[in-house]
Amino acid sequence: MPVDSESFLFRAAVAWHFPAFVVCLGSSYLQRMLVRLPQLAEAALACPGFEGYCNYMMQKPETPPARLFGEDAAATLATLRSIQFTCLFVATKVADQVHALGLLRFMLTNLSHNGAVVSLQQAADVEARCLQSLEWRLGPFFTEDEQLHGFNEALWAECMGHAHYGTSFDDGVVDFGSYGLSF
């Protein structure tokens, strides 16, 4: 999913000087969490500000949740933003060797809808929950497209130096299992 230059994530990332790669990687982490956690996806569908992510959801509920307003919307938005920016923080740790102690605490405190100060322990807890939800998979998230499945394997084979993927040779095809990969 492209990160819209008008999005809150993009504007905050520019203000806080995050590299583009980190923003894209952090955004893909949130996409993965929305796929894995139906209650999080439902919150995103009900809350203003996450339309971009909702547009890219592969599976949406048959009956969309009611749109939130007022204090409910503000509280849900604060929770979603906390998760979104924790994903951004985790992406920063993956992409950069320098880790700023207290950065996540600063970010979450600034995103708080009621002015609450977030402790280092609370920030660490949010980060740990996000990492668990991501199943510690910290590469970019790609949606599954059945029509492109074979194409993706062939493209991956070409990138790995096996341009002859799917053609006859010795065993017939490249065994991706030997590379520790499964599709």
Wavefront OBJ file of the C-alpha trace (Angstrom):
o trace
v 0.000 0.000 0.000
v 1.476 3.375 -0.909
v 1.779 5.898 1.921
v -0.281 8.943 0.969
v 1.622 12.223 1.282
v -1.485 13.753 2.876
v -1.708 11.073 5.572
v -1.037 11.759 9.230
v 1.683 9.083 9.172
v 3.515 10.774 6.303
v 3.271 14.274 7.791
v 4.446 13.100 11.231
v 7.284 11.070 9.720
v 8.474 14.115 7.750
v 8.259 16.310 10.864
v 10.228 13.732 12.875
v 12.736 13.151 10.011
v 12.075 9.448 9.461
v 13.524 7.992 6.230
v 11.042 6.992 3.517
v 12.045 3.320 3.781
v 11.177 3.295 7.479
v 7.779 4.873 6.813
v 6.948 2.283 4.149
v 8.187 -0.614 6.282
v 6.284 0.607 9.351
v 3.140 1.029 7.282
v 3.502 -2.526 5.970
v 3.774 -3.787 9.561
v 0.418 -2.184 10.335
v -1.054 -3.810 7.223
v 0.165 -7.211 8.448
v -1.388 -6.612 11.864
v -4.717 -5.602 10.276
v -4.751 -8.913 8.397
v -3.836 -10.962 11.480
v -6.056 -9.210 14.046
v -9.712 -8.929 12.998
v -10.595 -6.694 15.967
v -7.884 -4.236 14.908
v -9.182 -4.273 11.326
v -12.690 -3.630 12.608
v -11.446 -0.646 14.623
v -9.686 0.746 11.528
v -12.877 0.346 9.484
v -14.886 2.202 12.133
v -12.430 5.018 12.755
v -11.786 8.045 10.551
v -8.190 8.438 9.442
v -7.476 4.863 8.357
v -9.393 4.803 5.071
v -6.215 4.158 3.077
v -5.505 0.967 5.007
v -9.144 -0.105 4.753
v -9.104 0.323 0.976
v -6.250 -2.192 0.756
v -7.753 -4.815 3.063
v -8.199 -8.063 1.166
v -10.944 -9.372 3.447
v -13.512 -7.013 4.869
v -16.469 -7.967 7.048
v -19.751 -8.530 5.218
v -21.348 -5.875 7.393
v -18.991 -2.963 7.998
v -18.875 -1.720 11.605
v -20.700 1.491 12.479
v -18.570 4.618 12.106
v -17.308 5.969 15.433
v -17.799 9.587 16.499
v -16.936 11.783 19.438
v -15.007 10.387 22.392
v -15.230 6.797 21.094
v -13.631 7.862 17.812
v -10.928 9.866 19.625
v -10.018 6.973 21.934
v -9.987 4.419 19.087
v -7.974 6.765 16.889
v -5.419 7.229 19.699
v -5.107 3.449 20.060
v -4.726 2.910 16.310
v -2.171 5.728 16.045
v -0.218 4.245 18.970
v -0.049 0.916 17.157
v 0.769 2.603 13.835
v 3.627 4.613 15.287
v 4.923 1.679 17.282
v 5.158 -0.139 13.946
v 7.080 2.877 12.623
v 9.390 2.735 15.649
v 10.022 -1.003 15.151
v 10.809 -0.321 11.482
v 13.301 2.310 12.621
v 15.037 -0.247 14.801
v 15.178 -2.702 11.885
v 16.490 -0.146 9.382
v 18.858 1.879 11.559
v 21.711 0.921 13.842
v 21.138 3.908 16.143
v 18.248 3.454 18.560
v 17.115 6.494 20.503
v 16.244 5.574 24.061
v 12.857 7.044 24.856
v 11.848 7.730 21.232
v 8.781 5.484 21.359
v 7.769 6.988 24.707
v 8.061 10.472 23.162
v 6.030 9.443 20.106
v 3.257 7.760 22.108
v 3.042 10.658 24.568
v 2.668 13.098 21.657
v -0.040 10.918 20.100
v -2.015 10.587 23.350
v -5.531 11.972 22.909
v -5.892 13.013 26.541
v -2.387 14.362 27.201
v -1.295 11.292 29.183
v 2.431 10.830 29.662
v 3.539 7.355 28.577
v 6.181 5.666 30.723
v 9.168 3.779 29.314
v 7.615 0.536 30.594
v 4.264 1.277 28.895
v 6.082 2.049 25.629
v 8.066 -1.199 25.921
v 4.818 -3.112 26.558
v 3.176 -1.645 23.431
v 6.268 -2.480 21.385
v 6.303 -6.058 22.710
v 2.598 -6.544 21.875
v 3.165 -5.255 18.337
v 6.153 -7.559 17.846
v 4.099 -10.506 19.085
v 1.250 -9.569 16.719
v 3.725 -9.423 13.859
v 4.995 -12.850 14.947
v 8.450 -11.223 14.904
v 8.272 -11.101 11.083
v 9.959 -7.795 10.343
v 10.196 -7.873 6.554
v 7.709 -5.947 4.404
v 4.133 -7.203 4.105
v 2.833 -8.311 0.710
v -0.783 -9.219 0.091
v -1.535 -12.590 -1.437
v -2.769 -12.374 -5.030
v -3.699 -15.763 -6.462
v -3.453 -14.525 -10.051
v 0.155 -13.475 -9.533
v 1.234 -16.429 -7.380
v 3.117 -18.227 -10.158
v 4.501 -14.938 -11.426
v 5.864 -14.096 -7.962
v 7.641 -17.458 -7.783
v 9.131 -16.967 -11.244
v 10.213 -13.410 -10.378
v 11.746 -14.612 -7.110
v 13.567 -17.391 -8.976
v 14.932 -14.863 -11.442
v 16.111 -12.605 -8.592
v 17.811 -15.604 -6.991
v 19.642 -16.339 -10.256
v 17.335 -19.166 -11.373
v 15.831 -17.649 -14.498
v 15.020 -21.180 -15.708
v 12.375 -21.657 -12.967
v 9.504 -23.778 -14.239
v 11.477 -25.163 -17.174
v 12.849 -28.658 -17.479
v 16.244 -29.383 -16.041
v 17.532 -32.123 -13.801
v 14.704 -32.263 -11.229
v 12.251 -30.215 -13.278
v 11.903 -27.047 -11.173
v 13.755 -25.049 -8.562
v 13.174 -26.416 -5.070
v 12.665 -23.268 -3.029
v 12.620 -25.373 0.134
v 16.359 -25.803 -0.265
v 16.627 -22.039 0.203
v 14.480 -22.137 3.318
v 11.622 -20.480 1.431
v 8.041 -21.569 1.094
v 5.237 -20.054 -0.943
l 1 2 3 4 5 6 7 8 9 10 11 12 13 14 15 16 17 18 19 20 21 22 23 24 25 26 27 28 29 30 31 32 33 34 35 36 37 38 39 40 41 42 43 44 45 46 47 48 49 50 51 52 53 54 55 56 57 58 59 60 61 62 63 64 65 66 67 68 69 70 71 72 73 74 75 76 77 78 79 80 81 82 83 84 85 86 87 88 89 90 91 92 93 94 95 96 97 98 99 100 101 102 103 104 105 106 107 108 109 110 111 112 113 114 115 116 117 118 119 120 121 122 123 124 125 126 127 128 129 130 131 132 133 134 135 136 137 138 139 140 141 142 143 144 145 146 147 148 149 150 151 152 153 154 155 156 157 158 159 160 161 162 163 164 165 166 167 168 169 170 171 172 173 174 175 176 177 178 179 180 181 182 183
